[in-house]
């Protein structure tokens, strides 16, 4: 069952084992982990949250962008008495997870970065702008199709759910704020790759080979990380190739 903690909605699955925290990307929510959370919870305790400005969480967002969202992530761990966790971040959630690991390395056992932001400056700024501005199925469909290698995965229900979320009070302002803090002039503002040398935990990088939002070449930015490029997957590798992604994460966690 989904549960609130403070102003954040989250889900918890599993009992015992290490804690795993799933962090979604821009415009997403904890349902982005629908095909992963139960598989990972077979051997760990898994938490997935809606970040501020997303899903059913508070729509007010921190003024200091991804750094503020990283503090929210660590505060979420404090609220649930999670001393240490494996962080699994997708897209923007990867950048937030890296910032949390740099800010509090003693709290982060490992990082799994899926089609992650924060490893290079390139990003499909037109995708971000299109997602923020789209107000109908006709406008949103070609934007969301860029997330997948197989555009047939963009169902009418998915589009309706996204439009319903985008029409909630405060969402438009939140998305505009996050997008402007996240990138400028078509480039990512915060690139963490050079700084992660200060984090000595294991890092797994997973990328969809057909990613049209963030180039798969960014997977090679971290020296010493385990890297897996998945054919037939786009930016939502954890959905399109869930079985392989789950297998990789569990092996990475050593469970």
Protein Blocks (a to p, Z undefined) as FASTA:
>chain_A
ZZdehjaccddedeejjdddddddehiafklmmmmmmmmmmmpccdddddehiajbcfbd
cfkljmlmmmmmmmmmmmnopabacdddehjlmmmmmmmmmmmmmlpmbdcdehiehiaf
bdcfklmmmmmmpcbfklmmmmmmmmpmblmlmcfklmmmmmmmmmpghklmmmmmmmmm
mpgghiafbdcklmmmmpcbdcdddddfklckbcfklmmmpghiacdddehiafklmlmm
mmlmmmmmmmmnoZZ
